[in-house]
Amino acid sequence: MNNLLIMPLLVPLVTAVVLIFFNRQIRLQKWISGLSALANVGVAGYLVHVVRQEGIQTLNMGGWAAPYGIVFVADMFAALLVLTTTIVSAACLYYAFGSIGKEREKFYFYPFFQFLIVGVIGSFLTGDIFNLFVCFEVMLISSYALIVLGGTKKQLRESLKYILINIISSALFVASVAYLYAVVGTLNMAHLSVRVAEAGQGGVLTTISVLFLIVFGLKAGLFLYFWLPGSYKVPPAAITAVFGGLLTKVGLYAIIRTFTLIFYHDPYITHTLIGWLAAATMLLGVIGAIAYWDIHRILIYNIVAAVGFIAFGLAAANQAALEGAIYYLVHDMIVKALLFLLGGTIIAYTGTATIKEMGGLMRTRPVLGWMFFIAAMALVGVPPLSGFIGKLLIVEGGLQAGFYWITGIGLLTSLLILYSMMRIFMNVFWGVPKRPLSEPKKGTGWLLLPASCLVILTIVLGLGAEWIYPYVNQAGETLLNPDQYIQAVLKE
């Protein structure tokens, strides 16, 4: 049964390799990619079921027992994120079928897309911190290719910034891993937790933990997000949706995993620092969201604000806050991808990304309008939609931890996010059209189908919270009690 653990990673990997040999047969690539994506949703769903019934699953690659070999680990936290990744990536893939265009398709769009998913899922499942670096690089190299497909001047300019920042963060990642190995002599995450506890998280290890926070913060957009707005604005909607829904969340996952499993012994320094960074990120994110009239930039800055809010849940580090961070992380992966898909559809119909130049779209595209409204309300956290439960738990955890001022900032940012989303809704869908509607390309009628699946899921995550909460609770217990993870991996 443990071999099931690696299947969500193997399915896109094998698919990507197969697609390379059919790069000119676009129709066949779509069929293979589409079936593979649906199959992986089923595999990931079954993995969640197995973890729920049987507990944490581990797989020692090559038969080498941890901590000597490479180990993959699926606790409920990782399993939930893997399932969410397969769902979001499937929706974005099907959206790409009607929007990405033949010019990008014939230059290996689908293989690179699959390799990107390999890196994301591998990052969630690995139990080795150097292997986490390898999975990060698989994800990033694929994203480099996807961000430049099309070859426009804007893409090339922003991709240079994106690649440079990630090369710097990757170099710092390797240096941090080297320092950590020099101090404790292991790279297995569970064994690292034991060794750090034995050594005591003193000045050297706390400094190393801050280095990891900088690395993962760069990748997540936690305070160090200056590269993100321009880089995420230039690719097509399907690619931006994958980036916004998944890539920053891998960085967040790495922060949460690292500071609940390895560096949790000196929370006064590390978690207080995370709290300050979370507050600053929330404020800067919403300031950007209300400052711009470009639909892309508004949504991108809302990514930044959400990163800060989830990091606040980690800073509070109690049961309610961590459960809220998990719930909100799953919600945010879905709703951010959904909003970028809907934003891409709006631009396809209006021919512009500036909301001042739009208007009256509700008359001709009411389904699109109400889908965007539901997604916006879910993002803000209006009950009973998906964002409400996670936001409520994080606020409760923040108050329990005594972080009253950060909790106040979180509530203030929610109101400003509501303002930013209603500004889009009112300018785009109501009033009088300010310019003729563009006639979308053939096949764009398909675009609302994958987006509608994500809309339904946001509603289910809210209305079905009583059914979903036991899974989130199990994930939260593992983060609160790292001994569960350690015993599962090291068999102690």
N, C-alpha and C positions, 0 to 999 in steps of 0.2 A: 504493500500500500504506500510506503514511503516514496516509491518512484513516481507517484502521482504528483508529488511536490514540484518536480522539475518540469512537468508537462506544460504549464502556462508559459514557461520560457522557451521550451523546445518547439511548440506549435508555430509561433511567429518566426523563430530562427530557421526552421526547415522551410517554411513558406517563403522567407526572404531569399534563401539560396535557390529554391526552385524558380522563383520569379526572375532571377537574373538571366536564366536561359531562355526566357520568353519575352524579352524586353520590347520586341517589335509587335507582339501579339497582344494588343491592349485589351481586347475583349476577354481573352483567356486570363490575363492578369487580374482583371476585375472579378471574374468568377472565382478564381483561386483565392484571392485576397478576401472576398466577401464571405465565402464558406469557411475559410480559416478563422476569420474574426468571430463568426457566430459559434463555431466549435470551441474557440477558446473561452468565450463567455460561459459555456456549459462546463468546461473543465474547471475554470476558476470557481464557479458556483459550487461544484462538487467538492473542491478543496476546502471551501468555507464550511461546508456541511461536515466533512471529516474532522476538521479542527474542532468544530463545535462538539462533536460526539466523542472524539478520542484524545483531544488535547493537542499540544504543540507537536508538530511533525518535523522530523529532521532527516536529512539525507547526506551521508558522508561520501563524497565523490571519490571513486577509485578504491573504495574500501578502507581508506585511511581514517581512523577515528580522530575526532576532535581532541585536542587542539592542533594536531599535526597535519591534518589534511584540510581541504576546502570543504566547508559544510554549508548546506542550504537549510534555512529554518523558516517554517511557516507557523508563527503564532497567529492569534486572531487579528491582531493589528495589521500584520503584513498581508494576511489572507484577504481581509476586507479591502485593502488598497489595491491588491492584485485584481480582485473582482471588479472594483470600480474602474480600474485602468482598462480592462478588457471591454467594458460597456462603453466608456467614453471613446476609446479608440475605434470601436466598431461604428459608433454613430458618426464620428469624424470621417472615417473611411468611406462610408456610404454617402455622406455629403460630398466628399471629393469626387465621387463617380460623376456627379452632375455639374461640378464647378471647377475642377482643377485644370482642365484643358489638355488637349493632346500634346502640346509642346512640352509640358512638364511630364506627362505620362510616359512619353517615349524616352525620357532621360532618367529612367530608373526611379520614378517617384514611389511606386509601390514597394520595391525592395527596401529603399531607404526608410519608408514609413514603418515597415515591419521590423527592421533593425532597431529603429528608435524604441519601439515597444519592447523589444528584447532587453535593451538597456534599462528601461524603466522598471520592468518586472524583475529583472535580475537585481536591481538595487534594493527592491523591497524584500527579496527572498534571501539574499546572501547573509551569512553569519560570520563573514571575515571582512575586516575593514579594508584590507588591500584589494580584495575582490570587489568591494564597494567602489573603489577607485576605478577598477577595470570596467565595471558596469556603467559608471558615470561616463567614462570615455566612449564606450559604445554608443550611449545615448547622445553624447555631445557631437561626435563625429557625424552621426546620422543627421542631427539637427543642423550642422554646418551645411551639409548638402541640401537639405530641404529649404533652408532660409535663402539660398542663392539661386534656386531653380527659377528660371525666368530671366535672370540676368539684367534687370533694370538698374539704372544708376543708383536709385534709392536703396535697392536691395544690396548692391555691392558696397555702398558706403556704410550702411548699418551693420552688414555682416562682418566687416572688418573690425568694428567696435566689439561686436558680440564674440567673435573668435578670439580677439586679443584678451578680453576680460576673462574668458573661460580658460585660455592657456595660462594666464597668471594664476587663477584660482587652482587649476590642476597642479601647477608646479608647487604652490603652497601646500596643497593636499599631500603630495608626495613627501615634502619636507616634514610635515606634521606627523605623517605615518612613521617616517624614519626616526624622528625624535621620540615618539611614543615607544617604538620597538627598542630603541636604545635604553630606555628607562625600565621597561617591564618585560621585554624579551618575548613577546607574543603578539599576534595580530588577530587571533580568534576573538570575536566580540565577547562571548561568554567568559573566556579565559582572561581577557582584558579586565572584565569586571572584577574577577577574583583577585588578580594581581594588583590592580589599583587599590582595592580594599586592603590588601595585605601591606602594601607600601605606604598607604595613607596619602590622601590627595593633598599633598603639600604644595609649596610654591611652584616647583618645576612642573608637576602634573596639572596644576591649575592653569599655568601659563600655556601648556600644550592644549588644554581644553579650550582656551580662548582662541588659539590658532585654528582649531577645528571649527569653532563658532564663526570665525571670519570666513573660512572656506565655504562652509555650508550656507552662511548668510549671503555670500555673494551669489551662490547658485539659486537660493530661494528668493532673493530680492528683499531680505530682511535688512532694512535701513540702507544697505549698499545696493540700491536698485537703479542707479543712474543710467545703467546700460539698457534697462528693460523697455522703457516706453518706445524708443526709436526702433529697437531690434524686433519687437513683437508687432510693430505696426506695418512692416513692409511685406511680409509673405501673404499669400491668399488666405481666405477665411478658414479653410479646413486645416491648414498648417498652424495658423495662429491659435485656433481652438485647441489643438493638441498641445501646443506650447503652454498656453494659459491654463489649461485644465490639468496638465500632467507635470511639466518640467519643473516649475517652481515648487510643486508639491513633493518632488523627490528630495529637494534640498530641505524642505520642512521635515520630511520623514527622517532624514539623516540627523537633523538637530534633535528631534524628539527621541530617536533611538539612542543616540550618543549620550544625551544628558538624563536619560532614565535608566540606562543599563551600565554605562561606563563611568561617567563623571557626575555622579549624583551625591557625592560625599561632602561637598562644600557648597551647598546651595546659596549661602549668604552672598558669595561672590558671583558664581556662574548664573544662578537663576535671577538674582537681582539685576545683573547686566542684561540678561535676556528680557526682563521686564521693561527696562529703560529703552532698549532697542525696539521692543514691541510697541510701546507708547509712541515713540518718535515715528515709527513706520506707519502706524495708523493715521496719525495726524498729517504727515507728508502725503500719504496716499490720497486721503479725501480732499486735501487742498488741490492736488493735481486734478482730481475727478471733477471738482466744481469750477476749475479755472479754464477748462478747454471746451470748445464747441465741436470738436472732432469725435465722432462716435467711437473710433478705435482708441483714442487716448483716454477717453472717459472710462471705458471698460478696462483698459490696461492699468490705470491708476487704482481702479477698484480691486484688481488683483493684489496690488501692493498693500492696500488697506487690510484685505483679508489675511494676508501673510502675517501682518502684525497682530491681528486679532487671535489667530491660531497660536502664535508664539506666546501671547499673553496667557493662554491656557496652560502651556508648558511652564511658564514662570511661576504660576500659582501652585502647580505641582501637587494638588490634592485630588481625591477621587473624582469629585464633581468636575473640576477643571480639566483633568485629563480625558475623562469621558466626553466632555463637551468638545475638546480639541479634536478628538477622533471623529465624533459625529459631524462636526463642522467641516473637518478636512474632507470627509467623503462627500458631504453636500457641496462643498466649494469646487471640488473636481468636476462634478456634474454640471452645476449651474454656470460656472465660468465657461466651460466648453459650449454649453447651450447658448449663452449670451453672444459669444463670438460667432456661432453659426447663424443666429438670428440677425446679428449685425451685418454679417456678410450678405445675407438675403436682402436686407433693407438696402444696402448699397447696390446690389444687383438690380433692384427695381427702380431706385431713385437716380442712380448714376453719380452719386456724390457721397462723401463721408462727413460733410459738414451739416450738422443738424439745423443750422439757421436757414439752409437752402432747401430743406424738406418741408413736408406738411401735407395733411389731408390723406395720408396713406390708408387710414382706417376705412375710407369709402370704397376703396378697390381691393384692399387686402386685410379684411377684418380678422381672419384667422391668425395671420402673422401678428397683428396688433395685440390680440388677447394672449397669444403665446408669449409675446415679449412682456406683457403686463404681469403674467403669472411668474415668469422667470425673475423679473425685477422684484416682485414681492417676496419671492423665495430668497433672493440675495439679501434683502434687507432683514429678513427674519420675521415676517408677518405670519402669525399662526393661521391655519395649521400646516403651513408649508415647511419644507425641509430645513430651512435655515433657523427656524425658531427654536427647536430642541437644543441644538448645539450651542446657540447663542445664550439661551437661558442657563444651561449648565456651566458655561464659562463664566458668566456673570455671577452665578451662585458661588462657584469656586473662587473667583477673585475676591468676593466679599468675605468668604470664610478665611482666606489667606491674609486679609487685612490690606489688600491692594485697592483701597477705595478710590484713589485718584486715577489709577489706570482703568479701573472699572468705569469711572465717569467718562474718561476719554473714549472707551469702547462704546458706551451708549451715545455719546456725542457723535462719533463717527458713523454710527448707524443712522442717525437722523440726516447727516450730510450725504451719506450714500443714497438714502431715500430721495433727497432733493436732486442728486445728480441723475438718478434713474428716471424720476418723474419729468425732469427737464427733457430727457431724450423722448420719453413717451408722448409728452404734450407737443413738442415741436415736430416730431416725425409723423404722428398718427392723427393729430387733430388740426383744426384750422384749415386754411385754404392752401392747395398745392402751390408752391413758389416756382416750380419748374415742371415741364412735362415729364411724365414717368418714362423711364427707359424701357424698351422692350427687352426683357431678359433673353439670353441665349437659349437655344433649344436644349431642353433637358433640365432647366432650372426649376420646373414644377416639382421635380423630385426632391428639392432641397428641404421642404418642410417635413418630409416623412421622418428622417433620422432625428431632426430637432424635436418633433412631436413625441418621440419615444423618451427623450430626456425630460420633456415637460411632464409626462406621465410619471416618470421616476421621481421627480422632485415632489410631486403630490403624494406619491406612495411613501416616500421617506418621512413625510410629515404625518399623514393620516395613519400610517402603519408603524408609528414610533414604538408602540407597546410591543409589537412583534420583533422589531429590529433592536430595541434596547438591550436585550440579553446578550447579543453578539458584541455590542459596544462595551457593555459591562465586563464581559470576559476579556476583551482587549485591554480595557483600562486596568483590570486586576493584574495582568501580566506586566504592564508598565510600572505599576505601583510596587510590585513584588518581583524584582529581577531574579530572585532565587528560582522562580518557576522556569524562566528561560535558561538559566545556568544549568539546572538539573537536567532539563530536557536535552541540552547540547552535550554536556560533559558526562552525563549518565551518573552523576554523583548521588 
